[in-house]
Amino acid sequence: MLDSILLTGATGFVGQAVVRRLVSDGCLLTAVLRHNSSAIDKRVITSQIESLDGDTCWEDSLSGINVVIHCAARVHVMGEEVADPIAAFRKVNVEGTFNLARQAAKAGVRRFIYISSIKVNGESTSPGTLFTAFDIPAPVDPYGVSKMEAERELQALAMQTDMELVIIRPVLVYGPGVKANFLNMLSWLEKGIPLPLGAINNRRSLVALENLVDLISTCISHPAAANQVFLVSDGDDVSTTQLLQHASKFLSKPSLLVPVPSALLSAICYVFGRRSFAQRLCGSLQVDISHTRDLLGWKPPVSLQTALHETVKYYLESKK
């Protein structure tokens, strides 16, 4: 018997890919939307809500559902403008998430899959050290704190009810249609702008959109996924310099990377108040996915090289 699945965040970068995968798999899918969208596959049932917070009524949306995949969130943004960021994040990511989960448990939902963030673990790893699913959480920014608090609320609820909980903490997700800093990087490289990023020897874990979606699909019914936390990556870490070199190759552009020492780059960023940017650019963040591999018998279906090539290909075709 096919699972009847409710998906939040269906129009987002990850959510759209989840829709494509589940429709392809023949799942009975209901997508929750705040606004009507012509982008949603016609084979998907849609359900509309006005907001995602502690007061949202999910009764109609949850009718007949046995699995919830919760992708929707107030996401981390650069240049936060609200007066109280942590309160804004908590309203959606903590109160909104717990409200949905509480009503899901009451409605008899069998499994709740929560797409969290590696920011729950922290912002960086020291050389030779990898984040694991069993680390004591150490979030730094309001977004990471809100994700950690949501996880704790969900874990407490799972202990009190029969609803199973699966928590997935992705690292930076990339793939066809990616935006933000990853898209900016491709644009800079395509334009042939010389970048002072040719001597960064950090290590970064990334996860291709296809790999993340495959893990989410696996967790829908895998019995061993119940009440577990999973980290996910491509399993092939790269430095910032290597990532740019690979992308340049797929763009068929020369790699104009000037070998400026990363310590100097970090110092310049600190002077201009861009400490977090320096950390993402020059610092390391690696995850250990052995728990995910071993418990689920799962492995990333696509390599970093293949996924990056597809990302660049989509980027170039979208500009035509």
Buried (B, 14 or more C-beta within 10 A) or exposed (E): EEBBBBBBBBBBBBBBBBBEBBBEEEBBBBBBBBEEEEEBBEEBEBBEBEEBBBEBEBEEBBEEBBBBBBBBBBBBEEEEEEEEBBEBBBBBBBBBBBBBBBBBBEBEBBBBBBBBBBBBBBBBBEEEEBBBBEBEBEBEBBBBBBBBBBBBBBBEBBEEBEBBBBBBBBBBBBBBBBEBEBBEBBEBBBEEEEBBBBBBEBBBBBBBBBBBBBBBBBBBEBEEBBBBBBBBBBBEBBBBBBBBBBBBBBBEEEBBBEEBEBEEBBEEBEEEEBEBBBBBBBBBBBBBBEBBBEBBEBEBEBBBBEBBBBBBEBBBEEEE
